[in-house]
Structure formats: structure tokens, C-alpha cells
Amino acid sequence: MKLPLWFLSLLFLFCQTLRVAAEEFQFKVESNLRAGVAKVDISPPADTPVVGHVRPTNGIRDPIRAGVLLLDNGDTQAAIVTLDLIFASTPMVTALRDAISEKTKVPAKNIMIAASHNHSGPGWSAESPWGREMVTKIAAAAADAHKRMRPVSVGYSEDRIDFNINRRKVINDRALFRLNPDGPCDHRVKVLRFDDGQTLEPMNILMHAVCHPCVFTWGDKLTPPFPKGFPKISADFPGEAQSFVEKVYGPKTQAMFLQGCAGDIRPNLPGEPYRCGDEADIKWTGRSLGCAVVRAADRSVIREELAKRKKIYPLRVVTSVIELPGKKEKKLCEMQAMRIGDFLLLTIPGEPMVEYGFKVEKAVADRATPIIIGYANGNLGYICTAESHKYGGYEPVSSPLLPEAEALILAELGRLTDKALADIFESFKPTGK
């Protein structure tokens, strides 16, 4: 059937309008940095016990996932892996680095493995069928991300959350479990946004916040309906936040969560001394974080912010292993610095108290935008400040380290910063004759 000319003209104008509208929501990316991202469901069987706060579970509320972000600036390749799990143990880190490196050719030493510290997920074992399956799935996701590599630019912005709170209070020179609104706490949400410029929807969101993911745990044995803890496997508030962000932006966007120095920071759920959360609490905490992330991410693509984006992104990864003084024996501690343009990611392998983040940032902030990540590339347990050991309490008593470890950790992070930024002569001067 022959269509009338007037109809064809209207159709042409309509298509042109759609094309122009689409072009208006694009922006040009001129960058030496390429990135690819993929996420994968790594949920265990529904009857798998949870770790963190052990309790009976009878199913899966929401999926346990992993995210893989690959980066390449033409000279250096690097990767960031995020996990909705409690820890990234050294054996797990080794297994994942080897598998991802084999699939992508990213050097194993340039791969960061970071856990959210989720208390409602499975524990990992190299011998378990699920543990082996998890490594295989994440390696396949890395291979998928490698196929999707494309030029990107990186935006940054911050927002705030209000549901996190310090859980230590010193009374009569002893530290007790208490929700302490006067204690140190980091309410900032830091957001790195990776864009290919094809639409206003980001390719990848890296969100960073500071809070134990234990909304669904603890149970003070007084507060219904879950005195023993929420009876489902869950990714807790970081999972809820990632899903929220992905729903806002649509299928193009993959959101990933990086945990900060949350050793003494938890959700503000009052009880004896705190209660287990329920569906209302997980939506409050997860959506609060998700809303903060979306506000920050959207702010970073207004025209004034886009104008600040770089065209050249140095990419450098530096890793070291040092010995720390332990209560029973010396402990090996791997730390890593990853520079992505003006942004510097620094990792600590365990549960650093919130003050670590503040101290490291103060030392670095005039040189780069710092993002301090706990629970990454290993697990040393609680990493406490020297000051906190004076008052005891759960974290210092549980820690395997002596108070002297703090100064050594901060000094090594400073050395890694120098090498990653290469703005100190001693960090790159020639050696030998």
C-alpha cells in the first residue's frame, strides 16, 4: 500500500525530532581512558548458612552480586571487583585475581577485590562447590566487561546519608556498645561516575559509603519481629542501594559499592543496644544511600561539571605487603593505591575504624581526591586506632593487632600515595648509576 506524501512527511519530521532529541542528551567523550563493566548474580543455594551474624535462614530476599570494572589508559590495565560478601580473604583474592587475569590479561597485582562487609551473605571457601562456582562466574563477567571496553570520562560528586552512627561510647574510661551520635562518623557519600557520553545514563557508578551492612542482623532478643535476625539471605543496604540506582538509570547502568572505614560505624537502629531491621529499615537505609548516589551522579553531568572532566587519565596501581605487630604473631598486611586521573583509591585489608579514613584523607586531600576503602585485598579483622586501645571494647579486644600498627599502616599508605601520584621526587628518581 502506498502511503500518502503528507504522512511520509510527518513521519520524517517525527523521526528527525527524535534524532535531535537523542543528540541533545549526548556529550562528547575525548579521553585516553577506556572502561568496561559487568555484574553477575553469585547467590548461593537458598539453604546456605549466612556469616557475620550467624542465624537460621530459609531463603533469599535479594541477590548476592559481584561487579567487575576494567580500566585501560593505553599504558596500564587495572580492575576493581566488588562483592556483596563479608570479607575478601587472601585465598579468595588470589583465586579471583588469577582467574580474572587469565580472562582479561590485566596483571593480577593491578586487581582490587573489595567486599561490602555484608553480614547476611554466605562465607567463601575454595573447597566448596559454590566457592568454585563464584570464581568461575566472576571470571566470566570480567571477560564480558573486557568485550565492552570503550572510551569514558569520569565525574565525581558527593552527597550525604543520615542513617549511620558510631557504635562506641566511652563511660568511666571503658568503651561500651552504644549508639553514640557524638562519636566520630563519616556521613559523606562519594560517587565516581563513568560515562561513554552516548546518553545521560552512566555506564558505571562506583558509590562509596561508611557503615556496617548489618541492618538485618544482631537481634537484641527483645524487639519483635526478628529477635534472632532477619531469616533471609540478603545483600543488605548496599544491595538495596545498587538496585535502586540501577532502576533509576535503566539497564545500561551497573552500580557497584565500595565500603569505607566502617569498623565502628553501624546503622542507627536503637535497641538493647540495637535491634534487627525489617523491610521498612532496609528501604530507608538502601534508598537513602541510593538517593544520595543519584543526586551526586546527576550533579556531576551538569555543564559546569562536565567542563571539569579530564581528557588524559593517568592510571597507576601500586601494591605493597608489610608486617604489622600482632598480639600473638606478626601479621602480613597488603595495601594498594590505585590512581584514576585525579582520584586516588587506597585500600586497607580489614575493618579500619572511621578515624583512619579521616587521617588518610587529611594527608592526601591537597594532592588528589582520596577514597579510602576497607575490607579489600585480604582480611585482618578489626584495625583500631592506638587511642582506642586505651579504652578497650569489642573492636580493640577482637583485633589481632597491637596499638603500634596504626602508625605503620598510615606511613605505608603515605608511601603508596607518593608512588601512585608520582609527584614526590623521591618516588620516581632513578636508582643506581
N, C-alpha and C positions, 0 to 999 in steps of 0.2 A: 504494500500500500504506500502510495506516495504522500509524504507529509506536506502540508501547506507551507509556503515560504514564511508566512508570519510566525508559525510555530517554530520552525527551524531557527529563525532569527532570535526569538525569545529564549530558546534553548541555548543558543550560542552565548547570548548575553548572560544568562544564568551561570553557565559554566565559567565564563570569564570572571564573573563576580566571585564565584567560589575560589578560583585560582588566585585572584588578587587577595582575597581574604586570607587564604592559606599563606601566601607570601608575606603578608603583614605580620604573621606570627612566626616568622623565621628570623634568625640573625646569623651573620657570617661568623664562622669559626676559622681563625687563622692561627694555627698552633702546631708546635712540633710534638705535642703530646697526643698519643693515641691510647684509647681505653676500650675494654670490652668487659661486660658484666653478665653474670648468670646466677640464678638461685635454684636451689634444689631442696625438695622435701626429704629430710633424713629421719622422719619419725620412726621410732622403734615399734615392735609389736605392742598392742594395746595393754597387754598384761605385764609389761616390763616395769620393774620397780624404779621409782624415782630416787635421786640422790640429792644431797643438800640438806633437806629436812625429810628424812625417810618416813613414809606413811603409806597406808594402803591406797591404791588407785584402781579404778575399774574402767578405764577408757581414756580417750584422747579428746581434750577440749578443743585444741587448736594445734596446727602442725609445728613440729620442730624442724627448723630450716637452717641451711648454710648458704652464705653468699660468697661469691668469688669476683673480685675486681682485679683485672690485669691492666698494667700500665707499661708504656713503652715510649721513650722520647727519642728513639733512634740510636742512642748510645747505651742506655740501661733499660733492663726489664725488671719489673717488680710485681708483686701480687699481695693483695690483702684478702684474707679469708675470715669471715665472721661466722660464729656458731652460736646457736641457741642452747648452749650447754653450760655446765657449771665451771669447768676448767678446761684448759688446753694443756694437758700433761705432756711431759717431754717425749714419751714414746708416741703419743698421738701426733705431736708436732713433727717429729721425724718421719712418721709414716705419710702424713699429708704432704709435707714438703717434697719427699721423694716421688710420690705419685703425681703431684701437680707439675713438678719439674720435668718429669718424663713426658707428660702430655703437651706441655707448652714451651719447653726449653728455657723457662725462667729459672735462673740459678736458685738452688734451694735456699741459700743464705739470704736471698732477697725476698723471701716469702714470709709474711706476717700471719700468724694464726692467733686469732683473738676470740675469746669466749665472752658471752654476756654475763656469766655467773648466774645463770638461771637455776633456781632451786626446785624446779618442778619438771625436770627432764631426766633422761637416762644417763647413767655412767658409762664411760667408754672403756673397752678392753680390746687389745689387739687379738685376743684369742676367741672372742665371741663372734658368732655369725653376723650380728648387727654391726659390731665394730668394723669388721672387714667390709661389709656392705657399704657402710658410711664412707669409708675412704674411697671405694670404687665410685660411688655416686658423686662425691665432690671432685674427684679427678675428671670425671666425665663432664661435670659442669664447667671446670676450668678449660677443657678442650672446646666446649661450646662458646665460652667467653672469648677464647682466642680467635675463633672464626668471626666474631662480631666486632673485632677491633676497628676503630675509626677515630678520626681527629676529634678532640674535645677541647673545651676550655673549662676552667674551674672557677666557680664562685664560692664565696664564703659569707656567712652571716651568723648572728647569734640571737637567741631568744631566751625565755626563762620558763621553768616549771616551779610549782609550789608544793608538790606532794612529797618531796624528800626532806629528811630531817636527820640530825645527828642522834646516835643512839647511846652515847656515853655521857654520864654526868658524875662529876667528882663531888662526893659528900664525905666530909671528915677524912680527907686525904685518901679516899678509896673510890675507884671508878665503878659505878653500878650501871646495870641495864636500865636506861631511862630515855624516853623521848625528850630530847633536850633542844628546844627552839633557840637557846642561846649558844649552843655549841657551834663549831665551825661547820659550814655546809656550802656546797657549790651548787647554786640553782641554775647556772647557765646551761643552755643547750647550744652546742656548736654544730654547724651544718656545713659540710663540703658538698657542693652540687656540681656534677659533671654533665656537661651539655654537648650535644653534637650540633646544635643550632637549627635542626630541622623543624622543631616545634618548640612551644613554650613548656612542654613536658620534659623534665630532666631524664637523662639516661640512667643516672645513678645518684642516689642520695646516701651519703655517709653521715649518720647522726651520732653525736657523742653526748652522753649524759652521765650523771653520777648518782647511782642509787642501787642498792641490792635488789635484784629481781626476786623478791620473796613476798609478794602480795598474797600468794596462795598458800603460804606456809606458816609455820610456827604453831598456831593454835594455843591459846593460853589456858585451855581446858575449862574456861568459864563462859566463853562467848559462843552462843549458837550462831549459825547452824553448823559450823565446821570446827569443832574444838580440837580435832586431830589434824587439821589441814584439809585443803580442797582436794577431793578424791579423784582428780583427773590429771593426766599428763598435759603440760602446757608450756608455752614459751614465755609465760608471764608478761609483764607490761612491755618489755622490748618487742615481743612478738606482736602484741596488740598494736603497738605504735607503728611497726613496719607495715602491717596490713592496712592500717588506717591511711598512711601516706600513699601506699600503692593504690588504694581505692580512689583517693583524691585525684591522682595524676593519671591513672589508667595503666593499661598493660605494657606500655613502653618503659615504665619506670620500675627499677629494682631498688628497694631500700635496704640498707644494712646498718647494724647497730654496733657501736664501739663503746665499751664500758670504761668509765674513768676510775679515779682513785676513790673507791666506794667502800673501803674496809670498815668504816664506822658510820656509814650512811644507809638508811633504810626508808621504806615508805612510812608515812605518818598515819599509822592505824593504831590508835590508843587502846590499851587493854591492860593485862597484868603480866608482863609490862607492855605487850602489844598483842593484837588479835590477828587472826587469819582473815584475809579478804574474801569477798564474794564477787558476783558478776558486776554489781554496781561499782565496786572498788577497782576492778580491772579495767572497766571502761573509763572511770575517772582518771586513773593513772596513765593508761595507754593512750587514750585520746588527748589528754593534756599534753603528753610528750609529742604525739602526732601533730596536734595543732601548732605547737611551738615550732616544730620542724617545718611545717608548711609555711608558716608566717616567715620564718627566716629564709627558706628556699625561694619563696616568691619575691621577697625583698631583694635577693641577690641578682635578679634579672631585670630590674628596672633600669632605664637607660643610663643613669648615673653610675650604677654599679657595674653594668656591662662594660662601660668605658674603662673601668679599672682593671679588667681582666688582661692577663699577660698573653703574649704570643710565643714566648720562649719559657719553657718549664724545665729547669734543672731537675733531674731525678737521680737521687743518690740514696743508697742503703748501706748502713754501717752497723755491724753486729759485734758484740764482744761477750765474753764469758769471764766473770770474776769470781773469786772466792769470798764468801762472807762468813763472819764469825757466828757459829751456831751454838746453841745451848749444850748440844751433845757432840757435834762434829761440825766441821766446815761444810758450807753449802755452796754449790755452784749456782750462779745467777746469770742467766742470759738476758741482755738488754739490747735494744735495737733502736736506731734512729732512721727514719725514712723521710727524706725531703722530697716534697712535691711542689715545685715552684717556691712560693713564699711560705708554704705550710710545712711544719715540722712535727711529725708523729714520733713520740717517744714511748717505748713500752717497758713495763715492769712485770715480772712473771709471778704474780700472786695478788694478794689483797692489800694494796697500799692504803693507808689512811688518807683522808681527804687533804691533809696538810701537805703531803708530798706533791700533789698537783699544784697547790698554791706556790710552794717553794720553787719548783722547777720552772713554772711559768714566769715568776719574778726574775729569774736568772736569764731567761731566753727571750722575753717579750719584746725587747728592743731590737732583736735581730731577726725574728721570724714569728709567725703566728703558731703558737705551740698547742698541741693536742696531746695530753698525757693519758696513756692507755694502760689500764691494769689488766690482769688475767690473760696475759698474752705470752706466747712462746715459752710456756712452762708454768709450773705451779709451786711456789714456795710457801703457800699458806699466808697467814697474816704478816704484813710488813708494816711494823709500827714505828712511830717516831720515838726517838730516845726519851723525850719528855713523858710520853705516855707510860713508859715502863716504871716510872716513879710511883704511879697510882694503881698499877695492876689492872685488873678487869679481864674480861673474856679475851680480847684480842691480844694483848701482850702475853698473857699466860699461855694462850694457844700457839703463839708464834714460835717457830723453831730458831729464831734469830736473837742475838744479843743486841742491846741498845746501840752498840758501836756500828752496827750495819748501816744505819741511816746515813752517816757521813760518807761512807764508801759508795753507797748507791747514788747519792746526789753528785759526788765527784765524778763517777763514771758516766753518768748521764751528761754531765758537763763536757767531758772529753768526747763523747759520741756526738754531741751537738757541734763541737768545733770541727770534727771530721766531716759531718754531713753538710754543714753550711760552708765549710772551707773559706771562712772569712777571717781566720786567725793564721798568721804566717806560719806558726809552728805546726799547724795541722797539715800543711802541704809542702813545706820546704824540702828540697832534695836532701837525700842522705848519702853518705859516702863521698868519694872523690870523683 
